[in-house]
Amino acid sequence: MNAVSSSQVNITDVVLRDGHQSLIATRLRTEDMLPACAQLDAIGYHSLEVWGGATFDACVRFLKEDPWERLRAFKDAMPNTPLQMLLRGQNLLGYRHYADDVVERFVAKSADNGVDVFRVFDALNDLRNLETAMRAVKASGKHAQGTICYTVSPVHTLAMYVDQAKRLVDMGADSIAIKDMAGLLTPYATGELVAALVEAVDVPVHLHAHATSGLAPMCHLKAVEAGCRHIDTCISAFAGGTSHPATESMVAAFQGTEYDSGLDLEALKEIGDYFRGVRQKYAAFESEFTREDVSVQINQVPGGMMSNLANQLKEQNALSKIRDVFNEIPRVRADLGYPPLVTPTSQIVGTQAVMNVLTGERYKTITNEVKRYLQGGYGHPPAAVDTAVRRQAIGNSPVEEGRPADRLNPEMARLKKDIGELAEGEEDVLTYAMFPELGRDYLQGRRDGSLVPEPVPAPDAGDASRPVTEGVPTEFVIDVHGESYEVQITGVGGNSGGKRQVYLTLDGMPEEVVFEAKDAFVGGETAGRARASQPGHVTTSMPGNIVDVLVAKGDRVEEGQAVLITEAMKMETEVQARVSGTVEAVHVAKGDRVTPGEVLIEIA
């Protein structure tokens, strides 16, 4: 990285990753980013964040792009600027903990393909979940940035954050990042935290603060005054709201001072103008819920999560309970040991709070994710959890105290064997590791030459009066026999035959499903299946795919027994029998698509 004066502010621009992930569901295509890369490379940024987060998933799932090829293309196009990625520690870029050998190989291949700076974090700030990834980054000779997820609670003190920073440096961190994913930082709290960290560690301190509350630019200012010399910004076309402060604005703020970044405002303006034009192409993915919302400072619930809850309750005719849910979220978070509200803990806390309110009894229904959390499946909570809640959730089941990944056997050899000749290199094996079903389909489609990227959706073809730039956002909660999910629709595709294609995000993780409109039900039937009307009718409340059928006709089942496994929002869920009895009919098979309210299994 370029040598700079000790007081100069260094800027990492996130337009190629977090900017479009925050505002348009991670849908920006490589072809629309590459034309600006030469200009970005010439600016003189400290680094450019280009990979990680949800970009890997979106490339494979929707855009039908090879994420590794995207990374190589960026490296070729921007040889003079360090490229940066966001890595979820032992979770990498997938949705579970991976064995150490997978983590090691993923980091090594990411470095080989162009990543220079790895920002590594864990949702619980359980630093054990960072150990393997940090070691692997150091072994690759790249920059390891240890990350602290910022939140507010009785146990999240300056002393705790300083201790974590010191431990990260002992782990080999070349720099420390403060990751304020919810926009909870205030300017003076930022100054105090940064000053403490700068005094405690001998490595640079970076600030990554989302602009959700509208305070992030002021937080940047106070951070710099307190000794921080590295800030994350986003080119103005993709800045503000749930994204980040505008690069141009922060450059202008420090211009002519001892902190002057040295970046050219005119050159930055040209890049902003380019991306403003590009953003218009993706108007269907815009959402009103990505705007600035200071409410996060009132109840410490991230803005997107708050708007999700409001609209989800509205969809369930329970909007009158919104205040109850907002009041319940801090209680659940306290019960669970004050986890930071970031993927996946924001979903774990928020959905359980909704369940508690809507069922009328706290923890009457407990999601499987809460159970897994309380069993130690994600690591150590920041504080002690409520013992009564833990007992109610998992009974006398043992709590795993060790590092979660210590229970995982090496996986790379098996993964390589499983995917076989579809993998043309180790990168393909790692794509398959992140998303087994999706990855296999992608690699098979690549071999067959049948990959077709999703179309950039136009407005509903049935409504010619609606302008192309209008998005149609809506949000709701989906309950699945003790599991619940927060869903945000950020754009709506074509509508035909009663079916509507929608594009969803789960805290920045994109998903696409096809919902069937209510008026598509004919004669009480949906997709040829009857509507559930009896206690013995097993159904689902969420659209998804059947992963496995666990029973057959004639089997005896007990109430609460898992009879199906479905997959939706990239998570597998057990569907349970609500009565004891004998299976009289099974109406689904592995791979079937199912929609809410259908009879999938009959028990009598």
N, C-alpha and C positions, 0 to 999 in steps of 0.2 A: 504494500500500500504506500501511497505517496507520502513523503515526509511533509509535515505541516508545522506551523508555529504552535507553541504550547497552548495558546488561547483560541486558536481558530476552531470554529465549529465544523465538524465533518458530517456529511449528510448521506444517509442511505435512503434511496428512493424505492418505494414498494409498489409502484404502478403495475409492474409486470407480475405481481403475485397478490399481495393483500389488498391492493386497491380494487381490483376487479372482483376478488373473492368477496369483499365486504359489500359491494354495491350492485353487482350484476351476476351473482351466483356462480362466479368462477368460469364464466363462459367465453372469455376473450380467447380468440384463436391465435395460434402462432403466426399465421399469415397476416394478421392485423397488427401484430407487435413488431415483427421483423423490420418493416420499413422505417421505424423510429430508432432502431438499435444503434445505428452509426452515430446519430445525434446524441443519444443517451451516453454512449461510450466516450464521446468527446467532451462531455460536461465537466468531468473531474470529480465524480461522486466518490465517496469513501467506498461504497459498494452498492450493488443493485440486488434487491431481493427478487428472485426470478422463479423459485421452485419450492416445492414442499406445500404444507398446508393441504388444501383441497385440490390443488392443481393436478396432481398425479391422478387422482380419482376422476376428475372431470375430463381429462385428456382421454382416458380409456373408455369411460362410460358413455360420454356424450359426443365428444369431438372426434373420436376414433383416430386420435393422434398417438404416436408413441411418445410417452413423456420423456424417455431417455433421448430420443431424437430431438425433442424440443430443447432439452438442456444442451445438447451438442451444438444445435443451431445457434443458441444464444452465445455459447462460448466462442464460436467462430465469428459471430457478428460483433461481439464486444470483448475483444482480446485485451483491452487495456484497463478494464474495470473488474475488480473482484466480484464474483457472483456468489450470492448468498441464498441459503435455503432455511426453512423452518422444519424442524424434526421433533416429533413427539416422543423423544426418548425411546423407551422399550416398545412403544406403540408404532414407531417409525411413521408411516403414512397410512396405515391400515386402521383396523378397529379392534385390535386385541394386542396383548403382549406377545412378542415373538421371541423365539429362542435366541441365545446369544450369538450363535453362528450366523443366523439370518441378519441380525443387527450389524455384525461385523462386516459381512459381505455387502450389505446395502450401503453402508457408509463408504466402504472402499470403492465400490463401483460409482457412487455419486461423485466422489473425489476424482476418479478417473475420467468421468464424463464432463466435468467442468465446475463442480462446486468448490469454492475457495473458503467460504465462511459457513459454518454450521451453527445455527442458533438452536440449542437443545433445551427442551423444557419438559416438565411433568405436571399434570393437572393438579396433583396434590402437593407439589413441591417436595415429594419424597425423592430425595437425591439418590437413593439406591437405584431408582429407575433410570437414572442418567449415566450410571457408572460405565456400562459397556459401550454406549454410544460415544461418550467423551473419550474413552480409551481408544476407540476405533478412529475417531477424528485425529487424535494426536498421532496415532500410528501412521495415518495417511499423510502426515506432514501439513495438514490444513489448520485453519484457525478455528479453535473450539470456543464458542461463546456460551458460557453457562447462564441459564436464565432463571429469574425469579418471577413467578406469577404473582402479581400484586392484588391484594384484596384487603378488606377491612373487617376486623373482628376483634374480640377481646384478646385473642392469642396472637394475632398478627401484629407484632410490635417491631419497633426499630431494632431491638436486640435480636429478634428472630431473623429478620432480613439480613442483618449484618453477619450473624452466625452462618446463615446459608451462603452468603457471598464468600466468606472465608473458606468454607468447606468446598465450594466450587473451585476456588483458586487452588486449594490443596489437591483437587481432583485433576488439575491441569488446565483450568479455564484460562484462555488468553484474554478474555474480556468478560464483563458481567452485563447482562441486559435486564432492565426492569420492563416486564411485559404487563402493561395495563390494558388487558383485553376488553374490560368492561367500561372504561372511561371513569373509573372511580377516583383517580388522583385529583387532588386540588392543587393549585399553584404552591401554596405554602407547605403543604404536606410533601410535595415533590421536592422542594428546596431542602427540607429537613432530611428526607430519605437520601437524596443524592449526596448531601454533605457528609452524612454518616458513612455511606458506602465509599466515597472518595477517600475519606480518612482511613477507612479500615483495610482497603486493598490497594495493591500497587499496580493494578491493571485498569485499563479504560472502562468507564461506566457508560452504557448506552441506554437511551430511553425510547421505548416503543409504546406510544400512548394513543389509543383510539379517540377520535374526536366526538364521540357519542354525546357527551354532556356539554360540549361547546367550550370546555376548559383547556383542552390539550395544547393549543398554541401558547397560552399563559404558563402552562406546566413546563413546556419546552424552555420558555424564557427563564423561569426560575431555576430550572435544572442547570442551564448553562451558567447562570450567575453563581450557582453552588458548586461548579466544577465539572459538570458533565460536558464532554466535548463531542459527543456522537448522538445524533437524533435521527429518528425515522420520520420521513415525510412522504407525501404522494403528490405527483404532478397534479395541478389543480383540476384537470378534467375528471379525475377520479378521487378527489379529496373531499373532506368534510363528512358530516354525519357519522355513520358507523365506520367510515374509513379513517383517514389521518389528516393532520394539518397539511395545508397546501405547501409544496416545496417553494414555490415562488414567493409566497407570503413570508415564510421563515427566512429565506435568503434576503428579502428586502428588510426584514426586521433587524438583521445583524449587519447589514451593509454599512460601511463607514465606521464601524466600531472595532474594538480589539478582537471581537468574536467573528468578524467578517469571514464568511465561508469561501469567498473568492470565486463563487460561481456566477456565471453570466446570466443575468435576468432575461436579456433579449433571446438568448439561445433557449432558455427554459420556456419562455413564452411560445416559441415556435413548436416545441414538443407538446405543450399543453393544447395548442390549437389543433395539432394533428389528432391527439387522442379525443378531443371534443367531437371531432367528426366521426371517429371510430365508434364512440359511445352511442351515437344515434342509431347505429346498426343494431344494437342490442337493447333497444327500448323495451321490448317485451319482457325483459328480465328485471326491469326497474321495479322498485317497491317503495311505497310511501313509508314503510317501516324501517328504512335505512336512514331516515332523517335524524337531525340533532334532537335530543330529548334529555333535558336536564333531570328528569325524574330519577335517573340512576343515582343521583346524589341524595335523593330523599329516602329511598328504600333499598339501595344497594343492589337492585336487580338490574342487570344490563338492559338497555333500551329495547333491543330486539326481543329479548325474552319477555319483557313486560308487554309489548304490543302483541306478541304471540298469545300470551295468556288471555288478554282482553278479547281478542277475536275468537280464540278457541272457545271461551265460555259463551260468547255470543252465539256461536254456531250450535251450542248445546242448550240454548235458551236459559243460560245460567249467568248472564252478565251481572245480575244483581249480586252475585257472590264474588265479584272481582276484588273488592276490598278484603274479603275474607282470605282469598288466595294470596294477595300481597302481604297480608299479615302472617299467613302460614309459612311462606317461604323462609323468612328468617328463623322461624321455630324449627323447621325441618333441617335447615342448614346447621343450627346449633345442635340438634339431636345427632347429626352425622359428623360432628367434630369440626365444624366451620371450614368445609372445603372451599377453595376458590371456585367461582362460577365460570368455568371454562370447560370446553369439551373434554371429557363427557360428563363432568360433575354438574354442569348447569342443567342438563337434561335429567340427571338422576334426582336432583333436588326439586326442580320445577314440576316434574310430572308427579312426584310423590305428594307435593303440596296440593296439586289439583285433585288427586285421588282422595286425600284426607278431607278436603272440603266437600267434594261432590258426593262422597259416600256418607257424609254426616258423622263419621267416626274416625278419629285419627288412627292410621295404620290398620284399619279394618282390612284393607287390601294393600299388600306391599309388593312393589314391582320386583321382578327378578334382578334388575340392576341394583336396587338397594340391598337386596339380600347378598348379592355378589360383593358389593362394596363392604358390607358389614362383616363378611367372611375374610376380608383382607385381600380380595382379588385385584384391587387397584393399588395396594400399598397402605402405608400408615396414614390415617387422617391427621390433620394438623393438631387436633386436640382430642381428648377422650370422647368417645361416643356415649350416648345415653344407654345405660345397661339394660333398661326395661325395653327400649325399642329393639335393641340387638336381640334380646331373648325372644321377643315376639316375632322377630323376622326369621331367625335361624335356630331358635330353640337352644339345644345343648351342643349344636355342631361346633367343632373346634374352629378357632380363628387362626388363620395362617399369619404368623408373625414374621416370617422370612421374606426376602425379596421375591415377589411373585414369579419372576422369570427363573428362579432357582428350581422351580417345579417342572420346568419345560425341558424335554430332551432335544438334542440337536435335530434340526429339521432340513437342512439344505440338501442332504443326500436324498431324502424321501421326496422332497419337492421336485428335485431334478428328475427323479425317476417317474413321478406322477405326471409331469407335463410332457416328458418324452421329447419327441422330435419337433413338437411345435415350438420349442424354445431354440432359437438360433444362437443364443448366447446367454451368459449368466444374467444379464439385465432382464431377459424375458422370464427366467426362472423367478426373479425377484418381483416382477410384475404379477406373476401367478401367485406368489406368496402373499402379496398385499390383498389381492381380491381373487380367490380361487375360481369361482364360477365365472365372474366377469372377465377375469384375466384369460381363462381358457377360451371363452367365446371370442374375445378380441384376437388372440393369437391364431385361433382357427380361421376367423374371418380374414385376417391378414394373409394367411397361407392360401385361402381360397380366392382372394381378391374380391371379397364381398363386403368389405367395410364401407359403410356409408355414414357420414357424420349426420347428427341431427340437423334438421333445417333450422336456421334462425327464425323463430316463430313470428308470423305476422299476426295482426289482430284477428279475432274471430271472423271467419269468412262469412258467417251469417249476419254480421252487423257491419255493413259497408259504411255506416255513418261514423264509426269509431276511427279516429286517426291512428296512423301507424305508430306514433310515439306513445300511445297510451298503454300502460300495463294494467293488469287486473289482479291486484293482490288480495288474498284472504288467508286467514290462519285459523287453526283449530287444534283440539286435542283428540287423539284417537286412542281408545282403550282396547286392549287385547287381553281379556281374562287375567287381570292382575298386572299386565304390562301397559304402559301408556307412553305416547310419543307426542312431542310438540312438532307441528308441521306448519311451515309457512309457504304459501304459494306465491312465487315471485313473478310468474307470467303464465298466460293461458294460451294454449295452442288451438288448433282447429277443432271444431265441434261437428261431428257427423254421426248419424245413427244413434243419438242419445249418449254417445261417449265423448269425453272431453280429455284431452291430453294436457297435463299440468306439470309444471316444473317447480320442484320444492327445494328448500334448503333446511337442513337441520344444523343450526348453529354454524353455518358456513359450509356444511357438507352437502353437496347437491344430490338430489334424487329425482327421478322422473317416474311417474305412474300414470295409469289411465283410470280415471274415476268414471263410474257409470251414473248418469244423472237419474234423479228420482223418477222422472217421467219416462224413463226407459223400461221400468218394470211393467210387464204385460201379464195380466192374469195371475199375478202373484208369483211370477217366475222371474229369475234372473240368470242369464247364461244357461238356461235349461234346468236350473236347480230351484226347488221350492224355497219359499221364505220360511225362516225359522219361526215357530209359533209355540213349541212345546219345550218343557224343561230338558227333555232328552235330545233335543235338536242341538248338535254342536255346530257353532258358527264362529265367525271372526268379525271383529269390529273394524278391521283395517284391511284395505286391499293389499294383496301380496301374492307370493308363490308358495306352493306346497313343497317343502324340502323333504319331508318324510311322513309316511303314514305308519303309526306305531301299533295299530290294532287291525284286526280283520273281522269279517262277519262271523258271529258266533262267539267271539271273545267275551269273557266276563270282565267288566271294568268297575272301578270304584270311583266315587265322587272325588274330584280333585286329581285324578290320574291323567297324565299327559297322553293324549291320543293322536295329536298331530304336531308337526313342527312347521311353522311358516316362516318365510323370510320377507321382511319389508324394512325399508329405511336402512338396509345393509345389516340388520340385526335379526338373528333367529329367535323365535318365540315359541314356547310350548303353548298349545291350545289344550285346555283341560276339560274333562267331563264335568258337568254340573250335577249329575245324578249318578247313582250306582245302577248297574243293570247289565243287560246283554246287548252287544252290538248287533243291530238288525240290518243295517245297511251302511255302506261306505260309498260316498258319491264323488270322491276325489282320488287322484293318484299323484305320485311325485311329478313335479313340474307344472301341475295345473295352476292356472291363474284363478284367484278367488276374490270375491268382493263381499263387503259387509252384509250380514243378514241372511246369507245363503245357508241352507242345510248342507253341511259337509259330511256329517255322520249322524245316524239315528240310533239312539239308545233307548231301550224299553225294559 
